[in-house]
Amino acid sequence: MRMDWERFEELVVEAIEGLPQPFLDALENVAVVVEDWPDREALASVGVHRREDLLGLYQGIPQTGRTTGYTLVPPDKISIYRYPILMRCWTEDQVRDLVGRVVRHEIAHHFGIDDDRLIELGAY
Protein backbone atom coordinates (compact mmCIF):
# COMPACT_ATOMS: atom_id res chain seq x y z
CA MET A 1 0.00 0.00 0.00
CA ARG A 2 1.26 3.46 -0.87
CA MET A 3 0.31 6.44 1.23
CA ASP A 4 2.04 9.76 1.67
CA TRP A 5 3.37 10.86 5.01
CA GLU A 6 0.75 13.57 5.50
CA ARG A 7 -2.20 11.20 4.98
CA PHE A 8 -0.67 8.60 7.28
CA GLU A 9 -0.20 11.23 9.99
CA GLU A 10 -3.84 12.26 9.55
CA LEU A 11 -4.88 8.66 10.25
CA VAL A 12 -2.75 8.61 13.40
CA VAL A 13 -4.35 11.86 14.59
CA GLU A 14 -7.78 10.43 13.75
CA ALA A 15 -7.00 7.34 15.84
CA ILE A 16 -5.93 9.45 18.81
CA GLU A 17 -8.91 11.77 18.55
CA GLY A 18 -11.18 8.72 18.36
CA LEU A 19 -10.18 7.55 21.82
CA PRO A 20 -12.82 7.81 24.53
CA GLN A 21 -12.67 11.19 26.25
CA PRO A 22 -11.57 9.82 29.65
CA PHE A 23 -8.45 8.38 27.99
CA LEU A 24 -7.74 11.61 26.12
CA ASP A 25 -8.12 13.55 29.35
CA ALA A 26 -5.70 11.20 31.12
CA LEU A 27 -2.94 11.24 28.49
CA GLU A 28 -0.09 12.91 30.27
CA ASN A 29 3.40 13.85 29.16
CA VAL A 30 3.42 11.69 26.03
CA ALA A 31 4.32 12.53 22.45
CA VAL A 32 3.00 10.44 19.57
CA VAL A 33 5.24 10.51 16.51
CA VAL A 34 5.24 8.89 13.09
CA GLU A 35 8.49 7.36 11.92
CA ASP A 36 9.17 5.47 8.71
CA TRP A 37 11.00 2.54 10.36
CA PRO A 38 12.11 1.52 13.83
CA ASP A 39 15.82 1.97 14.48
CA ARG A 40 18.13 -0.73 15.86
CA GLU A 41 17.76 0.50 19.43
CA ALA A 42 13.97 0.30 19.21
CA LEU A 43 14.12 -3.22 17.81
CA ALA A 44 16.59 -4.35 20.44
CA SER A 45 14.52 -2.85 23.27
CA VAL A 46 11.69 -5.28 22.54
CA GLY A 47 13.71 -8.20 21.19
CA VAL A 48 12.53 -7.86 17.60
CA HIS A 49 15.03 -8.63 14.86
CA ARG A 50 13.27 -7.54 11.66
CA ARG A 51 12.26 -3.92 11.30
CA GLU A 52 9.08 -4.81 9.38
CA ASP A 53 7.84 -6.75 12.45
CA LEU A 54 7.53 -3.73 14.77
CA LEU A 55 4.49 -1.54 14.14
CA GLY A 56 4.70 0.75 17.16
CA LEU A 57 6.65 1.30 20.35
CA TYR A 58 6.01 2.95 23.70
CA GLN A 59 9.09 4.36 25.41
CA GLY A 60 8.75 5.95 28.80
CA ILE A 61 7.49 5.53 32.32
CA PRO A 62 3.92 4.18 32.41
CA GLN A 63 1.51 6.18 34.50
CA THR A 64 1.28 3.27 36.95
CA GLY A 65 5.04 3.57 37.57
CA ARG A 66 5.15 7.28 38.21
CA THR A 67 5.78 8.49 41.72
CA THR A 68 5.83 11.87 43.38
CA GLY A 69 9.40 12.20 42.11
CA TYR A 70 8.13 12.20 38.53
CA THR A 71 8.95 15.82 37.70
CA LEU A 72 10.88 17.57 34.96
CA VAL A 73 10.86 14.39 32.90
CA PRO A 74 10.95 14.50 29.10
CA PRO A 75 7.75 13.28 27.48
CA ASP A 76 7.19 9.58 26.93
CA LYS A 77 7.29 8.68 23.28
CA ILE A 78 4.92 6.56 21.24
CA SER A 79 6.32 5.79 17.80
CA ILE A 80 4.02 4.60 15.04
CA TYR A 81 6.03 3.00 12.23
CA ARG A 82 4.64 3.86 8.83
CA TYR A 83 6.25 1.36 6.46
CA PRO A 84 5.70 -1.77 8.57
CA ILE A 85 2.01 -0.84 8.80
CA LEU A 86 1.68 -0.02 5.10
CA MET A 87 3.34 -3.33 4.19
CA ARG A 88 0.45 -5.21 5.85
CA CYS A 89 -2.37 -3.33 4.13
CA TRP A 90 -3.99 -3.18 0.70
CA THR A 91 -6.51 -0.37 1.28
CA GLU A 92 -6.76 2.88 3.20
CA ASP A 93 -9.48 1.36 5.39
CA GLN A 94 -7.07 -1.42 6.38
CA VAL A 95 -4.41 1.19 7.20
CA ARG A 96 -6.94 3.14 9.28
CA ASP A 97 -7.93 0.01 11.21
CA LEU A 98 -4.36 -1.11 11.82
CA VAL A 99 -3.19 2.36 12.83
CA GLY A 100 -6.09 2.51 15.28
CA ARG A 101 -5.13 -0.85 16.82
CA VAL A 102 -1.45 0.11 17.09
CA VAL A 103 -2.24 3.51 18.63
CA ARG A 104 -4.59 1.93 21.19
CA HIS A 105 -2.02 -0.77 21.97
CA GLU A 106 0.80 1.70 22.61
CA ILE A 107 -1.44 4.02 24.62
CA ALA A 108 -2.41 1.02 26.74
CA HIS A 109 1.29 0.66 27.58
CA HIS A 110 1.35 4.34 28.58
CA PHE A 111 -1.40 3.52 31.08
CA GLY A 112 0.59 0.56 32.42
CA ILE A 113 -1.13 -2.31 30.63
CA ASP A 114 1.41 -4.89 29.46
CA ASP A 115 1.16 -7.32 26.54
CA ASP A 116 0.07 -10.24 28.74
CA ARG A 117 -2.86 -8.22 30.08
CA LEU A 118 -3.78 -7.04 26.58
CA ILE A 119 -3.94 -10.69 25.52
CA GLU A 120 -6.16 -11.48 28.51
CA LEU A 121 -8.43 -8.61 27.52
CA GLY A 122 -8.70 -9.94 23.97
CA ALA A 123 -6.94 -6.95 22.44
CA TYR A 124 -5.00 -9.20 20.06
TAHUVEN-V463008 format. One record per residue. N is the residue number from 0. RES is the residue in three letters. PHI is phi as a letter, one per 40 degrees, with the letter a starting at -180 (* if undefined). Layout:
n/res/phi
N/RES/PHI
N/RES/PHI
This chain:
n/res/phi
0/MET/*
1/ARG/b
2/MET/a
3/ASP/c
4/TRP/d
5/GLU/c
6/ARG/c
7/PHE/c
8/GLU/d
9/GLU/d
10/LEU/c
11/VAL/c
12/VAL/c
13/GLU/d
14/ALA/c
15/ILE/c
16/GLU/c
17/GLY/c
18/LEU/c
19/PRO/d
20/GLN/d
21/PRO/d
22/PHE/c
23/LEU/c
24/ASP/c
25/ALA/c
26/LEU/c
27/GLU/a
28/ASN/f
29/VAL/b
30/ALA/b
31/VAL/b
32/VAL/b
33/VAL/b
34/GLU/b
35/ASP/c
36/TRP/b
37/PRO/c
38/ASP/c
39/ARG/c
40/GLU/c
41/ALA/c
42/LEU/c
43/ALA/c
44/SER/c
45/VAL/b
46/GLY/g
47/VAL/b
48/HIS/b
49/ARG/b
50/ARG/c
51/GLU/c
52/ASP/c
53/LEU/b
54/LEU/c
55/GLY/a
56/LEU/a
57/TYR/b
58/GLN/b
59/GLY/i
60/ILE/b
61/PRO/d
62/GLN/d
63/THR/c
64/GLY/b
65/ARG/c
66/THR/b
67/THR/c
68/GLY/c
69/TYR/c
70/THR/b
71/LEU/f
72/VAL/b
73/PRO/c
74/PRO/c
75/ASP/c
76/LYS/b
77/ILE/b
78/SER/b
79/ILE/b
80/TYR/c
81/ARG/c
82/TYR/c
83/PRO/c
84/ILE/c
85/LEU/c
86/MET/c
87/ARG/c
88/CYS/b
89/TRP/b
90/THR/b
91/GLU/c
92/ASP/c
93/GLN/c
94/VAL/c
95/ARG/d
96/ASP/c
97/LEU/c
98/VAL/d
99/GLY/d
100/ARG/c
101/VAL/c
102/VAL/d
103/ARG/c
104/HIS/c
105/GLU/c
106/ILE/c
107/ALA/d
108/HIS/c
109/HIS/d
110/PHE/c
111/GLY/g
112/ILE/c
113/ASP/c
114/ASP/c
115/ASP/c
116/ARG/c
117/LEU/c
118/ILE/c
119/GLU/d
120/LEU/c
121/GLY/g
122/ALA/c
123/TYR/b
